[in-house]
């Protein structure tokens, strides 16, 4: 997932605050940013889970198909399979006299 897909917004600190008020605003801004990060990571992990489920489904389907193909190949016996006889046919033989 590209990093530009999600961004954390920063709110500017109001001017004129001193001491405890300024510290409270910094803590509040930090907590808002952390809350936004939680939301962003939740979305990222939901997308990863969806992708992982799709990959699991495709692997399961491929496994079933491979098992069926292996069963068909095991059922074939080289001694009982009939092979067609090759009869050469060439377009140019019609024109040779």
Protein Blocks (a to p, Z undefined) as FASTA:
>chain_A
ZZklpccddddddehiahjlmmmmmmmmmmmmmmmmmmmmmmmmmmmmmmmmmmmmmmmm
mmmmmmmmmmmmmmpcfklpccdddddddfklmmpZZ
